[in-house]
Amino acid sequence: MEKIKELRDKTGAGIVDCKKALEESGGDIEKAVEILRKKGISKAAKRSERETSEGVVKFAVNDTNTEGYMVKIGSETDFVARNEKFQSFGDDVLKVIAENTPESLDDLFALKMKELTVKDTLDTMSGVIGEKLEIVDFKVLKSSGSVEGYSHMDGRICVLVSLDKSGETELARDIAMHIAASDPKYMSPEEVPAEELEKEKGVYREQLLKEGKPEAMLDKIIEGKINKYYEEVCLLKQEFIKDDKKKVEQILGDAKIEKFTRLAL
């Protein structure tokens, strides 16, 4: 099993193919690598350094809108990303996530997907297609209220949002749409780390001094700039994408955003 694991790490081939290659090579790892390469089963060794800048992000929610699931799968080219088999693989992985709600990528890779594990299925697809494929990340969002998602740019960006009130899926979707476009870093000003604020203040102070602003005015001006900074990075303080006369916090009514998560290529 140790040799099978080593061979898989080197080639990305599935367990069955690695076992057969080791048997054929008499247990010699390097010969087994060559056997797999000659068979065209694995090209992972050559692909390992390539970037997977293309791909797809997919999301789904359960029937009661109390759980949402999202997965980001990378490929090297847009041609593969648009391939029906690749898209179908993404749907299958999403289904596995929904059914098992794993806590880590390792947990996800170990789960069964038809006859093979998710990892073995991914490796097999990668070998057949001839491109590096990878499951980059996934998210599971649960709530006793409402969960909804939004997909943007043909699956290049996906967002999940949870609200604390049931029956607010339309509002949750609108907020998810907003997040897809605005990419906030934080929910509210209270979440911005103190060191980040101090860094911003230092930059503003230096800029203002170079502009010749009086020392006595600096704190007041910096306070205004920090408020503008909050409007850029904090979801609740951003101008709502569907009505820029209102902040996101003003369109919530008596609902509260519990959590949001965003994945993008």
Secondary structure, 3 states (H helix, E strand, C coil): CHHHHHHHHHHCCCHHHHHHHHHHHCCCHHHHHHHHHHHCCCCHHHHCCCCCCEEEEEEEECCCCCEEEEEEEEECCHHHHCCHHHHHHHHHHHHHHHHHCCCCHHHHHHCEECCEEHHHHHHHHHHHHCCCCEEEEEEEEECCCEEEEEEECCCCEEEEEEECCCCCHHHHHHHHHHHHHHCCCECCHHHCCHHHHHHHHHHHHHHHHHCCCCHHHHHHHHHHHHHHHHHHHEHHHCEECCEEEEEHHHCCCCCCEEEEEEEEC
